[in-house]
Amino acid sequence: MTLLTTRGLSKHFAGLHAVEGVNFDLPQGEVRALIGPNGAGKTTLVSMICGRIAPSGGQVIFEGRDITALPAHKRIMLGMAYTFQITSVFAGLSVGENVALAARRRLKGADVGLAVDDALARVGLLERKAQEAGDLSYGHQRLLEIAMGLAQSPRLLILDEPTQGLAEGEIAEFKALIRELAGKTTILLIEHNMSVVMELADRITVLNFGEILAEGTPDEIHANGEVQTAYLGNG
Amino acid sequence: MSGGARAYALHGGVIAVLFALQFILPAYHHGNLARIMVLASYAVGYNILFGYTGLLSLGHALFFAAGMYGMGLGIQHLGLTPAPALLLGLVAGALVSGGLALLALRTTGVAFMIVTLMFAQAGYLTILYFGEYTRGDEGFVIQQAQRVLWGIDLSDAGNRYFAALILFGSCLMFSLWLVRAPFGKVLVAIRENEERVRMLGYDIFAHKLAAMVISGTIAAAAGASYGLLFGYAGASFASVQYSIFPLLWVLLGGAGTVLGPFIGTLFMFYLIDLSSGVTTAYMLIAGVALVLLTLFAPQGLMGELRRRVWRGLP
């Protein structure tokens, strides 16, 4: 079953075609990586999917329902979650309260506390629950951002460059976490780290100049000459 | 003691001290404190929007005056007794703040400040325009006989102090409860990072609207009580000065702290009161004190206390 579909999705910024006519299908349960050079339109595309920015044209369909006109907060309530590329936690609140804000949208009472502890344990931040989020290291703030996504228990989890700024060990833990989620949660992952992409993704979509350049399994993409020229380099 | 119990103990303790003070204070300070408590209630309402939600309104005098005139005109022209008149003031405040919120919340930042300021000015001019009913700048006195609430004469100093304490205590405890409740946490999160809150699935507009109505209604409760307790309603309470006052009090006391509005109001009131006894240039002393405070305690008195002593202070 297809969880998410876009048809002819476009975004123009004053003549610049950031995203142009993207037809994208994401089946339920898949881990999909979205890659492409800087400025290829990856963040713009997922921002239109989750409603942060309005498209110039085209449609977004989630679980068979046209959600193009739906505001972001209502899309989130349908079961999307989006973690920010630039770390965007609530610096003045405690780590636990950050995750609780995410959990409280679907849970009440004691269940919130359980969901918070569970999400924090999964990213390894449970012992820092009472700490102020602004005091965390950059890598830990990235993990907190992911924990907030987990606490939302989404159908579709959109991760925008989640491993940026993480140490090697943290990246390994991140991979393990995604493998654990795979199958239950559909994941759309924007990522620059090729080892993360190649190891985690079921399929990869390559974006270049706002259009889909190629789509396929990691092996197919790895062997694709066009992709190598556009993105991986031909050295 | 848990953080919550400590917070309730501290704020309950402040109310208990204020209760006890009425028996020992000399008449002059007794009267001052009653006035400060009513004005501090106004600041508590302002703080919910400014301190906790991060929306800087320059038009809260409109809500204060809506409460004052809703109550005052109800007594003066509809012949209401104080209880329904107070209620009318609250309803007026809720309606006016809800209406203004629907318009002003379409803007953010500086535009929000300007829109609220303009509407408050329009409200002020409206009061002057309908001078036939409102008595304009001159205002009108609410007679002693009209200020008897359930057989209690509110013009009596003791009763007045007690009424002010009930108002302030309710506003303070409500504010403490609100900011510790999930709804209040969302407001703080909106202040910290609005876009992130939206992407967690919260309706930002609905939350800001609710915050503005709560804030405006508390301001109106203070305005209505002020008119009733001190027996006067006048257009000067709707002027821009009364929009700036709560901002100053909250900044001095500590924006985003529950006790800050009271501390700020108390500090500013006595700063002006004491310095005017020393020199006629008392605003100079007040100004210097404000500059010093902004330099050395930019987060206000309670904000500084939170930074240095008690990180979890609500």
Interface residues (C-beta under 8 A of the other chain):
Chain A: C50 R52 A72 H73 K74 I76 M77 Y82 F84 S88 V89 F90 A91 G92 L93 E97 A100 L101 A102 R104 R105 E132 M148 Q152
Chain B: P182 K185 V186 V188 A189 E192 N193 E195 R196 V197 R198 M199 L200 G201 Y202 D203 I204 R311
